[in-house]
């Protein structure tokens, strides 16, 4: 397993993971909404990391960096 910065090619897999998360589903997350939020995160240069094994995305960590 390796941890790496997410790439645009990972967005679909990350959105699928987010939509399948029981916690995020509680807050109304959908694959479509997750993909839109991820696009915003990429645009804002948030730090989005993926855990992957043999090219399959197994997990995600999303950090919003701020001066606060």
FENPE-V529556 format. One record per residue. N is the residue number from 0. RES is the residue in three letters. SS is DSSP state (hx for helix, st for strand, lp for the rest). OMEGA is omega as a letter, one per 30 degrees, with the letter a starting at -180 (none if undefined). NEAR is the number of other ideal C-beta (glycine too) atoms within 12 Angstrom. Layout:
n->{N | N}
res->{RES | RES}
ss->{SS | SS}
omega->{OMEGA | OMEGA}
near->{NEAR | NEAR}
This chain:
n->{0 | 1 | 2 | 3 | 4 | 5 | 6 | 7 | 8 | 9 | 10 | 11 | 12 | 13 | 14 | 15 | 16 | 17 | 18 | 19 | 20 | 21 | 22 | 23 | 24 | 25 | 26 | 27 | 28 | 29 | 30 | 31 | 32 | 33 | 34 | 35 | 36 | 37 | 38 | 39 | 40 | 41 | 42 | 43 | 44 | 45 | 46 | 47 | 48 | 49 | 50 | 51 | 52 | 53 | 54 | 55 | 56 | 57 | 58 | 59 | 60 | 61 | 62 | 63 | 64 | 65 | 66 | 67}
res->{UNK | UNK | UNK | UNK | UNK | UNK | UNK | UNK | UNK | UNK | UNK | UNK | UNK | UNK | UNK | UNK | UNK | UNK | UNK | UNK | UNK | UNK | UNK | UNK | UNK | UNK | UNK | UNK | UNK | UNK | UNK | UNK | UNK | UNK | UNK | UNK | UNK | UNK | UNK | UNK | UNK | UNK | UNK | UNK | UNK | UNK | UNK | UNK | UNK | UNK | UNK | UNK | UNK | UNK | UNK | UNK | UNK | UNK | UNK | UNK | UNK | UNK | UNK | UNK | UNK | UNK | UNK | UNK}
ss->{lp | st | st | st | st | lp | lp | hx | hx | hx | hx | hx | hx | hx | hx | hx | hx | hx | hx | hx | lp | hx | hx | hx | hx | hx | lp | lp | lp | lp | hx | hx | hx | hx | hx | hx | hx | hx | hx | hx | hx | hx | hx | lp | lp | lp | st | st | st | st | st | st | st | lp | lp | st | st | st | st | st | st | st | st | lp | lp | lp | lp | lp}
omega->{l | l | a | l | l | l | l | a | a | a | a | a | l | l | l | l | a | a | a | a | l | l | a | l | l | a | l | a | l | l | a | l | l | l | l | l | l | l | l | l | l | a | a | l | l | l | a | a | l | l | a | l | a | l | l | l | a | a | a | l | a | a | l | a | l | a | a | none}
near->{13 | 15 | 17 | 21 | 23 | 32 | 18 | 18 | 15 | 30 | 27 | 21 | 28 | 38 | 31 | 23 | 32 | 36 | 26 | 19 | 21 | 11 | 12 | 22 | 16 | 8 | 14 | 14 | 24 | 18 | 22 | 17 | 18 | 30 | 24 | 18 | 28 | 33 | 20 | 17 | 29 | 22 | 12 | 16 | 14 | 21 | 19 | 36 | 22 | 32 | 22 | 23 | 13 | 9 | 14 | 16 | 31 | 21 | 24 | 33 | 21 | 27 | 15 | 15 | 12 | 9 | 4 | 4}
